[in-house]
Amino acid sequence: MTVERGIRLLAGVIVLLSVSLAHWFSPWWLVLTAFVGLNLLQSAFTNWCPAMMILRSMGLKDSAIQSTR
């Protein structure tokens, strides 16, 4: 798995988890969904996400497309 795919996986899991928590416990959990969305939006423009450092430290590699640039 690459860092890029790991970020998509992590974002999807967090969004689904926060929507579920908002449904069963409190609508305030949707703030977490908004945070993930804003983070994905800024990473689209900057090509950097805080989770990238964590995933790289766990041993995930960048995709071949990004490493050739």
N, C-alpha and C positions, 0 to 999 in steps of 0.2 A: 504494500500500500504506500502511496506517496503522501507527502504533506498536503497537497491540494485536495486529494480525496479524503484524507483524514479530517480536514477542516470542514468539508461538506458533511461528513458523517457526524462530527461533533455538533455542528450547528443544527442539523436535523433532529438529533436526539434531544438537545436542549430545548428546541422549539416545541417538540411533541410533549416533552416532560412538563414544560411550563404551561402549555395549554391544558393538559390533563389536571395539573395542580390548580389552575384557575377554575376549571369546571367543578372540581370536587371540594376545594377549600376556600379560596379567596381570589377575586378578580385581580388583586394586586400582583399575582404571579405573572400577569401579562406584561408587566414592566420588564421582566427577564426576556420575554420574546422580543419586545421593542429594542432592548439592548443588543441582542444578537443580530437583529435586522440592521440596526445602525452600524454595528461593527462590520457586517458583511458589505454594507454600502461604502464605508470608508476604505475597506480593503480593496474594493473594485477600482478605486482611484489611486491608491497608494501602493498596491501590491504588497501590503504588509498587514499582518494580523498578529495580535499578541499570542494567539494559540500556536502560531508557526514556531516560535521559539520552544514551546513546550513539546510539540510533536517532534521537532528535530532532536531535542535532547532525549526523546524516547527511542530514537534510532530511525525514524522515518526519513526517507530521502526525497529531494525535490524531483519533479518530473523531468524527463529527458528534454522536453521542449524548453523549459526554463533554464536548465543548466548549460545549454548550448549558446545562450544569448550573451 
